[in-house]
């Protein structure tokens, strides 16, 4: 009986001190949650890119467009089967394709605009990536 009371007091002290808290990556049932709660903005690690396995791009450096240009990219096609780079344009990107924009003032980074597969012309998200490593840097538009 004494052990139960002491154990209960110990747990109460830990909870009141804030030493035991919920796992932020899990919901009340202990299972992984589904993104941010209550309309909170997405963090870098729960972005569309991370959720879809694109924390690092698998695009060879020679296939990025030159600075100041863009390239329509189909993520389900190999690099040699992609359209050539061209002047940047916002319209005309097919649904489900990406637009790789290489800013003239950022020679080592690109912006990837992901176009919605079901709504022509609608952009789902834009992320910035490093060309040399392919690593995701930040969200530009979520």
PyMOL commands that set and color helices and strands:
alter all, ss='L'
color gray80, all
select helices_A, chain A and resi 2-17+44-46+48-51+61-63+79-81
alter helices_A, ss='H'
color red, helices_A
select strands_A, chain A and resi 70-73+98-101+109-115+123-130+136-141
alter strands_A, ss='S'
color yellow, strands_A
deselect
rebuild
show_as cartoon
